[in-house]
């Protein structure tokens, strides 16, 4: 698995480094300490390796360098893919709010939310929706279960939401016991709208965009 994951990096850096070093060796001439290993009856495996490296024509070093850099660039692009452009799901903020509310009430309820509320730009009509802000009150559960549920919602659920609606999902979590902290946070919001959890069937939910 490690070889499959990192082979581009492992191959790319030595190729690029070799080309640079070989160019440096070419500028200062033959290095006696290297040549001492490449001839004679006592040639070692290291000597054979050095001899093979020194036998590469100078014209090939730019190609080796380019090959190494391309592998490094390929490895970088694999590990840092460019985000795909996502078209907005709804033609209007009102339609986005209606569809997103259905989706969130079902998905977050199934994932472990006890209460879900919308706040922020999606609750306003006088400026466009950017990120969709949601307060999630978790059901009573142990610490390990809380951590697992938060990871699920911030990872899988938020990712599915963005692919479906073209907007990022920002989740503000409160445990069931954090009533006072949640009430204080909610008082600071201009608009707040509760969602009725599990109020729609899965067949009525908007499907994911590929």
C-alpha positions, 0 to 999 in steps of 0.5 A: 500500500505504501509503495502504491501511494508514494512511488511517484515521490520516491522515484521523482526526487532521486531522478531530479536530484541525480540530474542536478548532481550529474550536471555538477559533476560534469562541470568540475570534470572526473572525480577521482574518488568515484572513478577509483570504484569503477575499474579494475578486478575488484570492482564492487557493486557500488563501482558498477552502479557508479560506472553505469551512472557515469556512462549516461550521456550528458544530453540525457540529464535534462530528460532525466530531470524533466521526468523526475519533476513530472513525477513530483508534480504528478504526486502533488496533484494526486495528493492535492486535487483541484476542487471541481466546479459545482453549479448552484443547485437552486435557481433562487435562495428560497428554493435552496432553503426549501430543498436544503431544509428537507435534506438536512432535517432527514440526514442530520436526524438519521446521523444523530442530531436531536435538534437542528436549526438554520441561522445566518444568510440562508434565513435572510431574504435581503442578501445572497446565501453563501455558506449554509449555517446550521446549529446541531444539538446532539442526542445524549451519547458518550464522548466516543460516540460524540466524536464519531458523530461529529466526524461523520457530520463534518466529513461525510454529511458536509461533503454530500451537502456541498456536492448536492447544493453547491454550498459549504455546510458550516455546523455549530455543535452543542451536546444535549447537556450544553443547554445554557451555552446553546441558548446564549449562542442562539440569542446572538443570532438575528434569525433562527429557524428550527427544522422538524427532523425526519419530516420527509421520506428519503425518496423526496430528498434531492439526489447527489450531483455527480 
